[in-house]
């Protein structure tokens, strides 16, 4: 098995819960964090289903975590 260069504990926990894909974005400044929050909010509030043309996906869960904290949905 190939070694993962950096696999934080939360990624191992999500993998144990059978998460297939985890996107981890190290956002290094406030502008990047604000942009990511905006895009997640837009995706969460979209009137068109995000999975409309992604029929091979069973589901999509959006969570944001800060500093390895508990997952929470994007803010309203």
N, C-alpha and C positions, 0 to 999 in steps of 0.2 A: 504494500500500500504506500502511495506517495505521501511524503510528509507535507503537512500544510505549513506554510511559512509563518503564519500567525493566526491562531484560532482561539479567540477569547472564550472564556467559560460560557458566556451567553450563547455563542454560536453552537457549542457542543450541546447545551441544553435544548436549543431549538431543534437541532438534528435528532436528538433523542426523542423529541415529540413528533418526529417524522416530517419536519419542515423540509421541503425539497430545495428551495432556493432562498437564500438569505442575502439581501443587499445591504452591505454595511458601508456607509458613506462617512469617512472622516472629514467633517466640515470644519475647516481650520480658522474661519473668521466669521464675524457676525453677518456679513453680506451673504456668504454661502449658506449659513444656517437659515436666514430669512427667506432666501430663494427656495430652499428645500421645503420649508414649512408652507410656503405659498403653493408650490406645485403639489404637495401632498394634499393640501386642503382642496385645491381645484379637482384633483382626482377623486377625492372622497365625496365631494358635493356635485360631481358631474351628473347631469340629467340623462346622458347617454351611458348605457352600461359599459364599464371599462373592459369587460370581457366579450363584448359584442362579436368581434372577429377572432377571438382567441379560444376557439371551441375545444382545443385540446387541454385547456387549463380547467381544473376542477373548481378552483376558487382563488381569490385574491384577498389577502389580509394586510391592511395597512396599520403599522404600529410605528411610533417614534419613541426612541429611547435616548435619554441624555445621560452620558457618563455611565452606561451600563445599568441604568435604573429599570424599573418595571415598565413594560410596554403599555402604551396608551394610544387611543385613536388620535388622528390629527385634530388640532384645535379648531373650533368653529370659526 
